[in-house]
Amino acid sequence: MNKILTTPHNFWEKYQEKQRILENYRKKAIKEKIPVLKPEAGSFISFFCWLKKPKSILEIGCGCGYS
């Protein structure tokens, strides 16, 4: 069955809340002069991981928690 058709009814609300939280982290990082990825780069990494379906992912961060 197509996963798009079986997504929870509140998917959009959860997505918007996640985006608001990430945007707040991004703004805080910029204000404090902490380098962060642009949203487009994050989307590319997310898409690439979805495409390749790795068994594990190692993220090494040293910023403010935005990723």
C-alpha positions in Angstrom: 0.0 0.0 0.0 1.2 3.5 -0.8 2.7 5.1 2.4 1.5 8.5 1.3 -2.1 7.4 1.6 -1.5 5.9 5.1 0.1 8.9 6.8 -1.4 10.0 10.1 -4.0 12.7 9.9 -1.9 15.0 12.0 1.2 14.7 9.9 1.1 18.2 8.6 0.7 19.7 12.1 3.7 17.7 13.4 5.7 18.7 10.4 5.0 22.4 10.9 5.8 22.2 14.6 9.1 20.5 13.8 9.9 23.2 11.3 9.2 26.0 13.8 11.5 24.3 16.4 14.3 24.0 13.8 13.8 27.6 12.7 14.2 28.8 16.3 17.4 26.8 16.7 18.7 28.2 13.3 17.9 31.8 14.3 19.6 31.3 17.7 22.7 29.9 16.0 22.9 32.8 13.5 22.5 35.3 16.3 25.3 33.7 18.3 27.5 33.4 15.1 27.5 29.5 15.2 27.7 28.1 11.6 24.7 26.0 10.6 23.7 24.2 7.4 21.2 26.0 5.2 17.8 24.3 5.1 18.4 23.2 1.5 21.5 21.3 2.6 19.7 19.6 5.4 16.9 18.6 3.0 19.5 17.1 0.6 21.2 15.1 3.4 17.8 13.9 4.6 16.8 12.9 1.0 20.1 11.2 0.4 19.7 9.1 3.6 16.2 8.2 2.7 17.4 7.1 -0.8 20.4 5.0 0.4 18.7 3.7 3.6 21.9 3.3 5.6 21.9 0.9 8.6 23.3 3.7 10.8 24.3 7.3 10.6 27.0 9.1 12.6 26.4 12.8 13.1 29.2 14.7 14.8 28.0 18.2 15.8 29.6 21.0 17.6 27.1 23.7 17.2 23.8 24.5 19.0 21.8 21.3 18.3 20.4 22.3 14.9 20.5 19.5 12.4 
